[in-house]
């Protein structure tokens, strides 16, 4: 039972991490101290999408699911939880690159805006 609760909690954490990767650049505009957390998270998120790196959170969740007597899953978190809700056909490498580009664009906009705010007039 504890393994299942831990796996479910990790799913929530994973989802929050993805949200932070995607929108953290906007949060940095309000709370500049978040940059030390967001910049590495955003770089990791983009690397996972662009280079197709395996995410350790997915591996940990699968291990916890196995510990709870459940079956794990192949692929990544987005492919397993998010993508079937949006596009049941599956995640293609081209779409994955598009998602990475979206993360890059949103955060680039936030950081460029941050730089613009810091410039002396």
KOLTIBA-670683 format. One record per atom (N, C-alpha, C, O, CB): residue in one letter; z, y, x. Coordinates in steps of 0.02 Angstrom, whole numbers, padded with zeros to 5 digits, always signed. Atoms other than C-alpha are relative to their C-alpha. Glycine has a CB too. Example, Ala and Ser with C-alpha at 12.3 -4.5 7.8 and 13.67 -1.06 7.14 Angstrom:
% KOLTIBA-670683
A+00000-00059+00045 A+00390-00225+00615 A+00000+00060+00045 A+00033+00059+00097 A+00062+00001-00050 S-00003-00059-00042 S+00357-00053+00684 S+00037+00055-00039 S+00045+00110-00014 S-00071+00023+00020 
% end
This chain:
% KOLTIBA-670683
X+00000-00060+00041 X+00000+00000+00000 X+00000+00063+00043 X-00035+00112+00028 X+00060+00000-00047 X-00002-00059-00044 X+00041+00122+00141 X-00067+00012+00033 X-00087+00070+00043 X+00054-00009+00053 X+00066-00009-00030 X-00127+00089+00223 X-00048+00032-00050 X-00088+00075-00031 X-00027-00068+00024 X+00045-00029+00050 X-00216+00130+00061 X+00016+00074-00011 X-00030+00115-00016 X+00005-00039-00066 X-00020-00071+00009 X-00117+00292+00037 X-00023+00041+00061 X-00048+00096+00053 X+00077+00006-00009 X+00021-00035-00061 X-00152+00339+00218 X-00076+00009+00001 X-00101+00062+00019 X+00022-00039+00063 X+00074-00005+00002 X-00339+00302+00196 X-00021+00053-00050 X-00066+00092-00036 X-00032-00068-00017 X+00016-00050+00050 X-00345+00406+00037 X+00017+00071+00024 X-00020+00119+00012 X+00036-00014-00066 X-00019-00065-00028 X-00252+00547+00123 X-00049+00023+00054 X-00065+00082+00059 X+00069-00003+00029 X+00049-00017-00052 X-00374+00539+00267 X-00066+00023-00030 X-00100+00066-00002 X-00012-00060+00046 X+00061-00023+00035 X-00519+00557+00144 X+00009+00073-00019 X-00038+00113-00010 X-00014-00044-00063 X-00012-00070+00018 X-00440+00718+00081 X-00002+00046+00061 X-00031+00100+00059 X+00067+00008-00037 X+00001-00039-00062 X-00411+00780+00258 X-00071+00008+00026 X-00090+00063+00048 X+00043-00033+00053 X+00069-00001-00023 X-00591+00736+00303 X-00040+00051-00040 X-00079+00090-00012 X-00032-00070-00006 X+00034-00048+00043 X-00655+00835+00155 X+00020+00072+00016 X-00022+00117+00018 X+00014-00015-00074 X-00023-00067-00019 X-00547+00985+00201 X-00029+00021+00068 X-00046+00079+00078 X+00076+00002+00002 X+00028-00015-00066 X-00608+00973+00382 X-00073+00021-00007 X-00095+00070+00025 X+00006-00061+00047 X+00070-00018+00011 X-00789+00976+00323 X-00005+00070-00030 X-00048+00109-00010 X-00034-00052-00046 X-00001-00068+00030 X-00750+01129+00215 X+00017+00053+00052 X-00013+00107+00052 X+00051+00003-00056 X-00018-00047-00053 X-00668+01213+00365 X-00057+00010+00049 X-00070+00066+00071 X+00062-00025+00037 X+00058-00006-00044 X-00818+01174+00475 X-00053+00044-00032 X-00083+00086+00001 X-00029-00070+00015 X+00053-00036+00035 X-00935+01244+00343 X+00017+00073-00011 X-00024+00117+00000 X-00015-00033-00065 X-00018-00068+00021 X-00839+01399+00288 X+00051+00034+00045 X+00072+00090+00031 X+00026-00002-00069 X-00051-00029-00044 X-00716+01430+00431 X-00022+00065+00032 X+00020+00108+00047 X+00018-00049+00053 X+00024-00063-00029 X-00827+01565+00504 X+00014+00059-00046 X+00023+00115-00022 X-00075-00004+00013 X-00017-00053+00047 X-00795+01665+00346 X+00075+00014+00001 X+00097+00071-00006 X-00023-00019-00071 X-00073-00009-00004 X-00607+01635+00360 X+00019+00039+00063 X+00068+00077+00063 X+00035-00067+00000 X-00013-00035-00062 X-00613+01700+00539 X-00008+00075-00009 X+00024+00114+00026 X-00047-00025+00056 X+00007-00071+00014 X-00670+01867+00470 X+00066+00030-00024 X+00081+00088-00009 X-00055+00013-00052 X-00064-00024+00027 X-00502+01883+00383 X+00058-00014+00049 X+00100+00030+00061 X+00015-00034-00068 X-00054+00021-00046 X-00389+01788+00506 X-00031-00018+00067 X-00052-00075+00077 X+00041-00060-00029 X+00035+00009-00064 X-00459+01809+00681 X+00030-00055+00044 X-00006-00084+00085 X+00000+00065+00037 X-00032+00052-00040 X-00333+01689+00757 X-00027-00070-00013 X-00019-00115+00028 X+00074+00001-00012 X+00029+00065+00017 X-00422+01545+00671 X-00059-00019+00044 X-00081-00076+00045 X-00022-00001-00072 X+00059+00013-00041 X-00565+01562+00794 X+00013-00056+00051 X-00032-00095+00067 X-00022+00063+00037 X-00015+00052-00049 X-00475+01449+00919 X-00001-00070-00031 X-00009-00119+00004 X+00068+00013+00033 X+00004+00064+00036 X-00472+01311+00787 X-00071-00011-00027 X-00097-00067-00026 X+00051-00002-00057 X+00064+00009+00034 X-00636+01344+00701 X-00059-00011+00047 X-00101-00054+00034 X-00015+00060-00043 X+00057+00006-00045 X-00755+01363+00847 X-00009-00072+00025 X-00065-00098+00021 X+00008+00047+00059 X+00010+00070-00021 X-00722+01188+00918 X-00016-00046-00060 X-00056-00092-00053 X+00062-00026+00036 X+00013+00041+00059 X-00721+01114+00742 X-00073+00008-00022 X-00106-00041-00038 X+00047+00019-00058 X+00069-00012+00019 X-00888+01195+00701 X-00049-00031+00049 X-00099-00061+00029 X-00014+00076-00006 X+00043+00031-00051 X-00965+01138+00865 X-00001-00076-00008 X-00054-00107-00002 X+00024+00019+00071 X-00003+00072+00011 X-00905+00961+00831 X-00040-00019-00062 X-00079-00066-00061 X+00074-00023-00007 X+00036+00014+00062 X-00972+00965+00653 X-00075+00004+00009 X-00112-00038-00017 X+00022+00048-00054 X+00072-00005-00013 X-01142+01024+00711 X-00025-00056+00045 X-00080-00082+00036 X-00016+00069+00031 X+00019+00055-00044 X-01145+00894+00850 X-00006-00066-00040 X-00052-00105-00028 X+00051-00009+00058 X+00003+00060+00041 X-01109+00757+00723 X-00065-00001-00040 X-00096-00054-00046 X+00061-00004-00048 X+00061-00002+00040 X-01255+00815+00616 X-00063-00001+00043 X-00109-00038+00028 X+00000+00063-00043 X+00061-00005-00040 X-01381+00859+00753 X-00011-00060+00045 X-00068-00083+00053 X+00003+00063+00042 X+00006+00054-00050 X-01345+00719+00877 X+00018-00068-00031 X+00012-00120+00001 X+00045+00014+00060 X-00019+00060+00037 X-01286+00591+00747 X+00057-00038+00034 X+00056-00099+00041 X-00061-00047-00007 X-00059+00031-00030 X-01120+00561+00833 X+00042-00033-00054 X+00044-00008-00111 X+00042+00052+00040 X-00045+00030+00049 X-00998+00444+00746 X+00064+00042-00006 X+00089+00066+00045 X+00017-00073+00019 X-00061-00039+00010 X-00849+00533+00670 X+00060-00046+00003 X+00062-00097-00031 X-00002+00037-00068 X-00058+00044-00006 X-00681+00459+00720 X+00041-00005-00065 X+00074-00055-00076 X+00045+00025+00057 X-00037+00004+00063 X-00606+00501+00550 X-00026-00056-00044 X+00012-00089-00079 X-00004+00068-00037 X+00029+00054+00039 X-00727+00380+00468 X+00024-00067+00027 X+00041-00112-00012 X-00077+00004+00003 X-00024+00063-00030 X-00677+00243+00590 X+00073-00012-00018 X+00092-00068-00035 X-00009+00003+00077 X-00071+00007+00017 X-00492+00276+00559 X+00009-00020-00073 X+00050-00062-00090 X+00038+00064+00015 X-00006+00017+00071 X-00517+00270+00372 X-00019-00073-00011 X+00015-00108-00048 X-00045+00046-00041 X+00021+00070+00008 X-00611+00105+00384 X+00054-00048+00025 X+00066-00101-00005 X-00066-00013+00038 X-00054+00043-00026 X-00471+00031+00490 X+00058-00002-00049 X+00087-00056-00060 X+00025+00026+00068 X-00054-00001+00050 X-00342+00086+00362 X-00019-00039-00062 X+00023-00073-00091 X+00018+00072-00018 X+00023+00038+00058 X-00446+00014+00221 X+00004-00075+00014 X+00025-00114-00029 X-00073+00020-00018 X-00005+00071-00018 X-00456-00152+00313 X+00073-00021+00001 X+00090-00076-00021 X-00033-00013+00069 X-00071+00015-00001 X-00268-00145+00341 X+00029-00007-00070 X+00078-00043-00080 X+00037+00055+00037 X-00023+00004+00069 X-00246-00122+00153 X-00034-00057-00037 X-00022-00067-00097 X-00015+00066-00037 X+00035+00056+00032 X-00356-00274+00119 X-00063+00021-00037 X-00090-00018-00075 X+00047-00034-00047 X+00061-00024+00031 X-00502-00167+00061 X-00057-00005+00050 X-00047-00013+00110 X+00008+00073-00025 X+00057+00000-00046 X-00677-00167+00131 X-00014+00071+00022 X-00007+00118-00018 X-00062-00033-00033 X+00020-00065-00024 X-00731-00023+00238 X-00072+00014-00021 X-00097-00019-00067 X+00006+00005+00078 X+00069-00016+00016 X-00904+00054+00233 X-00037+00018+00063 X-00008+00039+00113 X-00004+00058-00052 X+00043-00020-00056 X-01049+00084+00349 X-00023+00071-00009 X-00015+00100-00063 X-00060-00047+00006 X+00024-00069+00004 X-01123+00253+00386 X+00057+00049+00008 X+00112+00031+00031 X-00035+00012-00066 X-00050-00052-00008 X-01028+00416+00383 X+00032+00020-00065 X+00014-00003-00119 X-00032+00059+00032 X-00039-00025+00057 X-00909+00505+00267 X-00046+00032-00053 X-00041+00016-00112 X+00052+00051+00023 X+00044-00035+00047 X-01042+00617+00189 X-00046-00050-00034 X-00058-00046-00095 X-00041+00054+00036 X+00044+00050+00029 X-01159+00470+00165 X+00036-00043-00052 X+00006-00062-00102 X-00028-00045+00055 X-00036+00046+00045 X-01023+00367+00080 X+00029+00036-00061 X+00024+00010-00117 X+00056-00033+00038 X-00036-00033+00054 X-00928+00494-00026 X-00039+00057-00034 X-00040+00061-00096 X+00064+00027+00026 X+00030-00062+00027 X-01027+00655-00047 X-00072-00011-00022 X-00091+00007-00077 X+00003+00055+00051 X+00071+00005+00013 X-01210+00610-00038 X-00017-00038-00063 X-00062-00017-00099 X-00034-00031+00058 X+00018+00035+00062 X-01213+00480-00178 X+00010+00042-00063 X-00024+00031-00114 X+00042-00063-00006 X-00011-00043+00058 X-01147+00612-00297 X-00058+00050-00006 X-00080+00064-00062 X+00067+00038+00006 X+00052-00051+00002 X-01282+00738-00249 X-00069-00032-00003 X-00110-00015-00047 X+00005+00045+00061 X+00065+00033-00005 X-01430+00629-00201 X+00009-00075+00009 X+00019-00097+00066 X-00043+00030+00058 X-00013+00072-00006 X-01410+00443-00238 X-00048-00037+00045 X-00033-00093+00067 X-00001-00031-00067 X+00049+00035-00041 X-01566+00398-00137 X+00023-00011+00071 X+00001-00059+00103 X-00065+00038+00000 X-00025+00010-00068 X-01474+00418+00029 X-00013+00060+00046 X-00053+00104+00030 X-00031-00061+00030 X+00003-00054-00049 X-01456+00530+00179 X-00051-00018+00053 X-00046-00070+00086 X+00069+00013+00032 X+00051+00011-00052 X-01607+00545+00293 X+00016+00043+00061 X+00052+00092+00055 X-00071+00016-00028 X-00012-00041-00059 X-01605+00611+00471 X-00024+00072-00009 X+00008+00118+00016 X-00035-00031+00060 X+00024-00068+00011 X-01709+00761+00416 X+00048+00041-00043 X+00060+00100-00029 X-00068-00001-00034 X-00049-00034+00043 X-01584+00806+00280 X+00063+00014+00040 X+00095+00066+00031 X+00016-00041-00063 X-00059-00010-00041 X-01443+00782+00404 X-00009+00060+00046 X+00037+00099+00057 X+00015-00063+00041 X+00014-00059-00041 X-01526+00909+00519 X+00004+00063-00042 X+00028+00115-00018 X-00070-00005+00032 X-00005-00057+00045 X-01539+01026+00370 X+00072+00019-00014 X+00089+00078-00016 X-00035-00015-00066 X-00071-00014+00011 X-01353+01009+00337 X+00031+00033+00062 X+00070+00080+00056 X+00038-00065-00017 X-00024-00031-00063 X-01317+01047+00520 X-00024+00071+00006 X+00014+00115+00029 X-00022-00041+00060 X+00027-00068-00003 X-01430+01199+00510 X+00037+00046-00049 X+00047+00105-00034 X-00075+00000-00016 X-00037-00039+00048 X-01336+01257+00355 X+00068+00019+00028 X+00091+00076+00020 X+00008-00038-00067 X-00064-00015-00032 X-01170+01244+00448 X-00010+00054+00053 X+00030+00101+00057 X+00030-00064+00032 X+00014-00049-00052 X-01246+01340+00593 X-00014+00069-00030 X+00013+00119-00005 X-00060-00023+00042 X+00018-00064+00030 X-01318+01476+00481 X+00060+00036-00030 X+00069+00096-00019 X-00054-00010-00053 X-00058-00031+00032 X-01159+01507+00381 X+00048+00027+00053 X+00072+00083+00048 X+00037-00050-00046 X-00048-00021-00051 X-01050+01514+00536 X-00028+00052+00046 X+00008+00096+00069 X+00022-00060+00040 X+00032-00052-00040 X-01174+01615+00637 X+00005+00067-00035 X+00019+00118-00003 X-00073-00018+00015 X-00006-00062+00039 X-01175+01744+00499 X+00071+00027+00005 X+00081+00087+00017 X-00019-00012-00074 X-00070-00023-00004 X-00984+01750+00499 X+00018+00027+00068 X+00050+00079+00073 X+00046-00057-00017 X-00017-00023-00067 X-00970+01766+00687 X-00039+00062+00020 X-00012+00105+00055 X-00014-00055+00050 X+00036-00063-00013 X-01107+01897+00699 X+00032+00058-00036 X+00036+00113-00009 X-00074-00007-00022 X-00035-00053+00038 X-01018+01996+00566 X+00065+00018+00035 X+00083+00077+00038 X+00015-00023-00072 X-00061-00013-00037 X-00856+01977+00665 X-00014+00043+00061 X+00022+00090+00075 X+00033-00067+00020 X+00018-00040-00059 X-00941+02044+00822 X-00018+00071-00020 X-00001+00119+00015 X-00058-00032+00037 X+00019-00066+00023 X-01013+02188+00723 X+00062+00042-00018 X+00063+00102-00006 X-00047-00006-00061 X-00060-00035+00019 X-00840+02234+00657 X+00040+00023+00061 X+00074+00074+00059 X+00043-00044-00044 X-00039-00015-00060 X-00766+02235+00833 X-00031+00053+00044 X+00003+00080+00088 X+00009-00062+00039 X+00033-00051-00041 X-00894+02354+00907 X+00029+00069-00013 X+00040+00088-00071 X-00075-00001-00013 X-00022-00070+00010 X-00832+02530+00937 X-00058+00042-00026 X-00115+00030-00008 X+00029+00030+00065 X+00052-00042+00029 X-00927+02662+00840 X-00019+00056+00046 X-00063+00096+00029 X+00022+00029-00065 
% end
